[in-house]
Amino acid sequence: MLNKQQLITTWHRLSTYLQTGWRPQVLTASFFLLSLAVAASILIASRETLESYPWQVHPGWVFCALLLLAIDLLLGSYAWHLLVSRLTSGSSLRYDIKCWHYSNLARRVPGPIWYIASRAILYEQKQISKTTTSLVSGLELALIFLSGVAVFLLSAPFWVISAEVVEQLNQSWVLLIVLIFCLIFIHPQVLNKIWAKMSQHPPEQRLKWLNTAIWFTFYIIIWIIGAGALFSIINIFTPLPVTHFIPVAGMWALANVISVAGTVAFSGIGLREISLAVLLTQFIPLPVAVIIAILSRLIWLIAESIGALLSLLL
């Protein structure tokens, strides 16, 4: 068994090895090819469903979906910058955006450890410890989860909940455990104590509720814009009245919250697509809901991969 110091030494050697010479380019290409493999597997697994669907595309919504998706990804990277700039020293907007998009390539590997590790390696080049980067990534996950739960709860009064949805929610008891943990983790006093004990460079000024409130609000905005992209994707293939946007926003948040919880607790593979398809059956037939869930996954996957490749130019 390796002790703590040996594990740290081994990790440092591995990260240094991966970031020298030709290896960064190979890692980038590998993760990008993995993204393409995931997209291909989704298409192959869903081939019969996609082929049997009577396609009727409304082009006007395509532009709207792409625009909102681009804004959503940019805001996600900027939210990461807000966290890093407040909790570390030596970061920059350009580098933070680059690292956020680049680490998205590693999200194709099941589990959160891979993209958190990729961030840790990148930020070590800026003299920011792996522990600090991992803590900021954990805070990001907690804020994403809590803001998603908030969007879901705010939209819940506008839902007409079916028996299938109730069954889906009853199976999501793990959300409660993750919710309690996240609420504790984002408390300013808890954050201050964690950073004081674990980070080599804690914030010069203690965190306050204002910091948490700003981050929390920012992620709620990101959820709403992402929901707007999903609403546009739905309307590309089937008309949906604007009055259904609020429930769709809640469904988008809930499906992703379930996926985040599943990623932390298990592997999370397919949880978002299954949950989203079941939830969307309130408004659209199940076959169409499945199509929307599959295509939204593919569109986000392609957009994140393109964003990651473009970030290498920063």
DAGI-V549012 format. One record per backbone hydrogen bond with DSSP energy under -1.0 kcal/mol. CO is the residue of the C=O (numbers start at 0). NH is the residue of the N-H. If there is no record, write none. Layout:
[[CO/NH] [CO/NH]]
//
This chain:
[[2/6] [3/7] [4/8] [5/9] [6/10] [7/11] [8/12] [9/13] [10/14] [11/15] [12/16] [13/17] [14/18] [16/19] [19/22] [21/25] [22/26] [23/27] [24/28] [25/29] [26/30] [27/31] [28/32] [29/33] [30/34] [31/35] [32/36] [33/37] [34/38] [35/39] [36/40] [37/41] [38/42] [39/43] [40/44] [41/45] [43/46] [45/49] [46/50] [47/51] [52/54] [57/60] [58/61] [59/63] [60/64] [61/65] [62/66] [63/67] [64/68] [65/69] [66/70] [67/71] [68/72] [69/73] [70/74] [71/75] [72/76] [73/77] [74/78] [75/79] [76/80] [77/81] [78/82] [79/83] [80/84] [81/85] [82/86] [83/87] [91/95] [92/96] [93/97] [94/98] [95/99] [96/100] [97/101] [98/102] [101/104] [103/106] [104/107] [105/108] [111/115] [112/116] [113/117] [114/118] [115/119] [116/120] [117/121] [118/122] [119/123] [122/125] [122/127] [123/126] [128/132] [129/133] [130/134] [131/135] [132/136] [133/137] [134/138] [135/139] [136/140] [137/141] [138/142] [139/143] [140/144] [141/145] [142/146] [143/147] [144/148] [145/149] [146/150] [147/151] [148/152] [149/153] [150/154] [151/155] [154/157] [155/158] [161/165] [162/166] [163/167] [164/168] [165/169] [166/170] [168/171] [171/174] [172/175] [173/177] [174/178] [175/179] [176/180] [177/181] [178/182] [179/183] [180/184] [181/185] [186/190] [187/191] [188/192] [189/193] [190/194] [191/195] [192/196] [193/197] [194/198] [207/211] [208/212] [209/213] [210/214] [211/215] [212/216] [213/217] [214/218] [215/219] [216/220] [217/221] [218/222] [219/223] [220/224] [221/225] [222/226] [223/227] [224/228] [225/229] [226/230] [227/231] [228/232] [229/233] [230/234] [231/235] [233/236] [233/237] [235/57] [240/243] [241/244] [243/247] [244/248] [245/249] [246/250] [247/251] [248/252] [249/253] [250/254] [251/255] [252/256] [253/257] [254/258] [255/259] [256/260] [257/261] [258/262] [259/263] [260/264] [261/265] [267/270] [269/273] [270/274] [271/275] [272/276] [273/277] [274/278] [275/279] [278/281] [279/282] [279/283] [284/288] [285/289] [286/290] [287/291] [288/292] [289/293] [290/294] [291/295] [292/296] [293/297] [294/298] [295/299] [296/300] [297/301] [298/302] [299/303] [300/304] [301/305] [302/306] [303/307] [304/308] [305/309] [306/310] [309/312] [310/313]]
//
